């Protein structure tokens, strides 16, 4: 999914239960891992940063394969600039727990 992440900007994002969790507003490049993350405007004060390889395009939206309650405790990551190695590790542990 990472190669076409930019085309996801503007699409609505949904949890695995089908609950709307926000709209994709940006893509952050992670040069250290050669991957991308999508930034989802989740609420007035919160953006979710999700690795692009876990989101699935579904028609005119995307699905993040996690429950809404799980996403509420997602790591808070700066959405400005590039990801730090620490932020990259936090995202990996949260979104890919079986591979860490």
C-alpha positions in Angstrom: 0.0 0.0 0.0 2.9 2.4 0.7 3.6 3.1 -3.0 0.3 4.8 -3.6 -0.4 6.4 -0.2 -0.6 9.9 -1.6 -3.7 9.0 -3.6 -5.5 8.2 -0.3 -5.4 11.9 0.9 -9.0 13.1 1.3 -10.6 9.7 1.7 -12.6 8.8 4.8 -11.1 6.2 7.1 -13.1 3.6 9.0 -12.3 1.1 11.8 -12.6 -2.6 11.2 -16.2 -2.3 12.7 -17.1 0.2 10.1 -17.0 3.3 12.5 -15.8 6.5 10.8 -12.5 7.4 12.5 -11.7 10.5 10.4 -10.3 11.6 7.0 -6.8 11.2 5.6 -5.2 14.6 5.5 -1.6 13.9 4.7 1.2 11.4 4.1 4.4 11.3 6.1 7.5 9.7 4.6 9.7 7.6 6.8 13.1 7.6 5.0 14.7 5.4 7.6 12.4 2.5 6.8 11.6 3.6 3.2 7.9 3.6 4.0 5.0 6.0 4.4 2.4 6.7 7.0 -1.0 8.3 6.5 -2.2 11.0 8.9 -5.9 10.7 9.7 -7.7 13.7 11.2 -9.3 11.8 14.0 -10.7 14.6 16.2 -10.4 18.3 16.8 -7.2 17.8 18.9 -5.9 14.5 17.6 -4.4 13.0 14.5 -3.7 9.3 14.0 -0.5 8.3 12.3 -0.9 4.9 10.7 1.6 3.0 8.6 0.2 2.9 5.0 0.9 -0.8 4.7 -1.9 -1.6 7.2 -4.7 0.4 5.6 -6.9 -1.2 2.9 -8.7 0.8 0.2 -12.4 0.0 0.1 -14.2 1.9 -2.6 -14.2 5.6 -1.8 -12.6 5.1 1.7 -10.1 3.1 3.6 -10.3 0.6 6.4 -7.8 0.5 9.3 -7.9 -3.1 10.5 -8.2 -2.3 14.2 -11.1 -1.6 16.6 -12.1 2.0 17.5 -11.2 1.5 21.1 -7.7 0.2 20.2 -7.1 3.3 17.9 -8.1 5.6 20.8 -4.9 4.5 22.6 -2.6 4.8 19.5 0.7 6.5 20.0 0.7 10.3 19.7 3.2 11.1 16.9 4.2 14.5 15.6 2.7 15.0 12.1 5.3 17.6 11.1 8.4 16.6 9.1 9.9 13.1 9.1 9.4 10.4 11.6 12.1 9.9 14.2 13.5 6.5 14.8 11.8 6.4 18.2 8.4 7.3 16.7 8.9 4.7 14.0 9.6 2.0 16.7 6.5 3.1 18.7 4.3 2.8 15.6 5.8 -0.6 14.7 5.2 -2.0 18.2 1.6 -0.7 18.1 0.5 -1.6 14.5 2.7 -4.7 13.9 3.0 -6.3 17.4 3.6 -9.8 16.0 6.6 -8.7 14.0 8.5 -6.9 16.8 
